[in-house]
Amino acid sequence: MNKILRQEIQIKGSWSSVIEPYNEWGESLDMINQNRLIIKNLISHRYSFSDAPHIFKSMYYKKFKYSKVVLSL
């Protein structure tokens, strides 16, 4: 817990609605390893967390097109 609190590591999560026995995580990792899925193209925008209020408002009013937006501290 100390490492998390002292910003020595980052935790990133994702949600999936597929239920076992199907292993979409394994299939996704295999596709990444075989260069059949280029993940860098999935994130369309990166912003500072301090920009979040402005970015959320812009997203809500569809002022720009996006696929995935990442906010960093």
N, C-alpha and C positions, 0 to 999 in steps of 0.2 A: 504494500500500500504506500509505503514511503516513496518508492520510485515514481508511482503515478502522481502523487501529490507534489513532488519536487520536479516534475516535468522532465524526468529522465526517459520516459517511454510514452508512446502514444497508443491509445486504444481507438480502433475504428470498428464500427459495427455495421451490420447489414441485416435486413429482414427478408425472410422467404416464407411464402405461404404454402409451399409444397411439403407434404407430409410423407414420412417414411412409408415404404421401403425405398423409394426413389432417392438416389444420392446426387442431387443437383450440384452440391459443393464439389464433389469429386469430379464430376463431368466438367464443371466450369474450370477447375484447376487444370485438368487434362487439356482442355481447349486453350488455355493461356500458355501452358508449356509447349504446345504444338503450334503456337502462333496462329491459331484459328480464331482467337478472340483477342482483339487489341484493346486492352482496358484503358489506355491513356485517352482514347477517343470518347469514352463514356462521360468524362467530366468536362462540361462545357465552360464552366466559369469557376474562378477561385477568387475569394475576397477575404479581407480581414474581418474578424468577428465584430470589430467595432463598427463596421459598415452594415451589420445585420438589419437594423431597423429600416434603413433606406432600401436595401436589397429586397427584403420581404415585401415591402410596399410596391416596389417595381415589379416583382414577380406576381403579386396579387392582381395588379392592374395590367399585366401582360405587356409591359413596356419593352421587353426583350425576349427572345427565344432562348430556351435553355433545355438541357436534358438533366444534368446533375450539377448542383452548385455546392461547393465546398467552402466552409468558413473556417479559417485558421486563427488560432490565438496569437 
